[in-house]
């Protein structure tokens, strides 16, 4: 089934509620990355808090079967359900004022918080289904990625923490679970720095759709995706060495493209190993 068309049909049901200001198609479908396992992610923006009746009415109207239904938590109401034709809907309900505040926190205050960036990213990449003027207003707010946010993303993510310094000891001990936990954590931080370098909002806290996003990066080490994958599946000793080389290449890119950014302390810390 055409998920874009289905999204539009579902939006027609939701927009009947006058408390709804905008409906945005987010997730893989909005980015044209959908596959046979994809669902439809909708962000519903409300002028006032939705009641249970507001949230349940569209589900009942489409004959949906509820899979999960959550109360207000972390500034969001969320639910998921299956339509009669087997399409899964993931609904995230926000007050418009909450989304506007998240945008301000990221683009005006340069907060690196990934949950907030994910909302900003969904505005940036999302497809407007209802509330054209509101969506244009929000998209205009996030169109330009702030230089200061880049600097914060780079500086913060290049602090790898003490566990990275234990990589050689973990390798010698063959403490594989902890070693790969460290490697995965540092890979995520390196990606955070690269998102900052490339002025890209983080779209998912676990960096979903990684290959696609790496393809969008203008500034990156050569063969980045394949090298990161091989670090996880290759010989552990070679993987650690290759990862150290990859990190060094990212540091060089930072110094080339952000010469005003002092990362001397991070470099010293990254180089230390026991």
C-alpha positions, 0 to 999 in steps of 0.5 A: 500500500502507498503509505503516503496516500494512507497518511493523507487519508488518516490526516483527513480524519484527525484534522476534523478536530478543531484543537489540532493546529498541524499534522506532520508526517515524520519518520522513514516515510517522510524521508522516502526510506520506507520498506516492508517493515515501515509504519506511519509516524504522525506528529499531531500538534494541538492548541490545547491538551488532548483529552482521551476522547480526542485521541480515541475518536480517530482510532475508532473512526478508522476501526483501529486496534490499539497496540499501545496507549500512553498518558502524558509523559516527557511532554508528549501523549503517544499511541500506536494502533493498527488500521483495518488494512494492517497499517501500523500508526505511531502517533506523537501528540504535542502541544504546539507551544512545546514544539516551539519551545523545543525549537527555541532550545535547539536553534536559539540556545544551542542545546544538544539534547537528542530528544529535542533535536529529533523533534526539530529534525521531524519538522525539518524533514517532515511532510506537512499534511495539515496546517500549512501556515503553521508548518511553514512557520516552524520550518522557517525556524529550523531551516538554518542550522546554527553555527554555535550548535555545530560547535557544541555538538563537536565539543561535547561529543569529543569527550569520550569518557574514561572507558575509552581509555581502557580499550587496550586493557579490555582488548588484552583481557578479551572482555568483549562485551564491555569492549564493544559496549565502549566501541558502540558508545564512542561510535555514537559520539563520533557520529554526533560530532559528524552531525554537528560538523555537517550541520545536520539535526540528529533524527534518532537517538540511536542514529537510525538510517545510518547509511542514508545519513552518512550519504548526506554528509558533505564532510566525512572520512572516506568510506565512513559507513563501511569502516564503522560497520567493519569495526563492529564485525572485524577482528577486535584488535584490528577494529580498535586500531582502525577505530583510532585511525578513524577518530584521528581523521575526524579530529583532522576534519574538525581542525580544518573546518572549525579552526576557531574551535579549541579541542586540544584537551579532548585530543589529549584525552582521546589519545590516552590509553592503558 
